[in-house]
Amino acid sequence: MDFGKQEFEARCATCHGKDGKGYDWLADFLIDGPPDLTQLSKNNGGVLPISRIYQSLWEGTVPIHGRSNMPVWGPEYQYEAYQIYPSDPYFGDIYAESRILLLLEYISRLQAK
């Protein structure tokens, strides 16, 4: 199983496309189209801007996405975690960070060579 790919297809592909190149059906409803995620390293001097991507996934506010059409995944994942295991106050952060790291790892594999 490719959990990063599975998470990307469930959460990101409706805007960024399954190939990450920046277009799928939901993109038509955005003010600014989603970026081509396969070019993030190329557009950053050959280095994947992991901390900016992480922040964008967690908060949805980083200019890597232009105006903020980006969902705020951190709190969304924390809420999901609470639904799964409400009695552990730390589980939400661990769950959210794990999901975001899965997405980051998959996005790193999408980078154009």
C-alpha positions as CSV (number, residue, x, y, z in Angstrom):
1,M,0.0,0.0,0.0
2,D,1.2,3.5,-0.8
3,F,-0.3,5.5,2.1
4,G,1.1,8.8,0.9
5,K,-0.4,8.4,-2.6
6,Q,-3.7,7.3,-1.1
7,E,-3.8,10.3,1.2
8,F,-2.9,12.6,-1.7
9,E,-5.7,11.2,-3.9
10,A,-8.2,11.5,-1.1
11,R,-7.3,15.0,0.0
12,C,-5.4,16.8,-2.8
13,A,-6.2,15.4,-6.2
14,T,-9.5,17.1,-6.6
15,C,-7.7,20.4,-7.0
16,H,-4.1,19.4,-7.9
17,G,-4.9,16.4,-10.1
18,K,-3.8,12.8,-9.5
19,D,-0.5,13.7,-11.2
20,G,0.0,16.8,-9.0
21,K,0.3,19.1,-12.0
22,G,-2.4,21.5,-10.8
23,Y,-5.7,20.7,-12.4
24,D,-8.8,18.6,-11.6
25,W,-12.5,19.3,-11.5
26,L,-12.5,21.4,-8.3
27,A,-9.8,23.8,-9.7
28,D,-12.5,25.5,-11.8
29,F,-14.1,26.8,-8.6
30,L,-10.9,28.4,-7.2
31,I,-10.0,32.1,-7.5
32,D,-6.4,31.2,-8.4
33,G,-5.7,27.8,-9.9
34,P,-3.8,25.3,-7.8
35,P,0.0,25.2,-8.4
36,D,1.8,22.5,-10.2
37,L,3.2,20.5,-7.3
38,T,5.6,18.7,-9.6
39,Q,7.6,22.0,-10.0
40,L,8.1,23.0,-6.4
41,S,11.7,21.9,-6.2
42,K,12.5,23.3,-9.6
43,N,11.0,26.7,-8.6
44,N,13.0,26.7,-5.4
45,G,16.5,26.3,-6.8
46,G,16.3,22.5,-6.9
47,V,15.4,22.1,-3.2
48,L,11.9,21.0,-2.1
49,P,10.7,23.7,0.4
50,I,9.6,21.2,3.0
51,S,8.9,23.6,5.9
52,R,6.8,25.9,3.7
53,I,4.8,22.9,2.3
54,Y,4.4,21.6,5.8
55,Q,3.1,25.0,7.1
56,S,0.8,25.3,4.1
57,L,-0.7,21.9,4.7
58,W,-1.0,22.5,8.4
59,E,-2.3,26.1,8.3
60,G,-3.3,26.7,4.6
61,T,-1.9,30.2,4.7
62,V,1.6,30.1,3.1
63,P,2.0,32.1,-0.1
64,I,3.2,28.9,-1.9
65,H,-0.5,28.6,-2.8
66,G,-1.1,32.3,-3.6
67,R,-4.3,33.4,-2.1
68,S,-5.6,31.0,0.4
69,N,-7.8,28.5,-1.4
70,M,-5.8,25.8,0.4
71,P,-7.8,23.8,3.0
72,V,-6.4,24.0,6.6
73,W,-5.6,20.3,7.0
74,G,-4.0,20.4,10.5
75,P,-7.1,21.1,12.4
76,E,-9.2,18.9,10.1
77,Y,-6.9,16.0,10.9
78,Q,-7.0,16.8,14.6
79,Y,-10.7,16.7,14.5
80,E,-10.7,13.3,12.7
81,A,-8.3,12.0,15.4
82,Y,-10.7,13.2,18.1
83,Q,-13.5,11.2,16.5
84,I,-11.3,8.1,16.5
85,Y,-9.8,8.4,19.9
86,P,-11.3,11.2,22.0
87,S,-9.6,10.3,25.4
88,D,-6.0,11.0,24.4
89,P,-5.1,14.7,24.2
90,Y,-1.9,14.0,22.3
91,F,-3.3,11.7,19.7
92,G,-4.7,14.5,17.6
93,D,-1.3,16.1,17.1
94,I,0.4,12.8,16.3
95,Y,-2.3,11.8,13.9
96,A,-2.3,15.2,12.1
97,E,1.4,15.3,11.8
98,S,1.6,11.7,10.5
99,R,-1.0,12.5,7.8
100,I,0.9,15.7,6.8
101,L,4.2,13.8,6.7
102,L,2.6,11.2,4.4
103,L,1.6,14.0,2.0
104,L,5.0,15.6,2.2
105,E,6.7,12.4,1.3
106,Y,4.4,11.7,-1.6
107,I,4.8,15.3,-2.9
108,S,8.6,14.8,-2.8
109,R,8.1,11.8,-5.1
110,L,6.1,13.9,-7.6
111,Q,8.9,16.3,-8.2
112,A,10.0,16.7,-11.9
113,K,13.5,15.4,-12.5
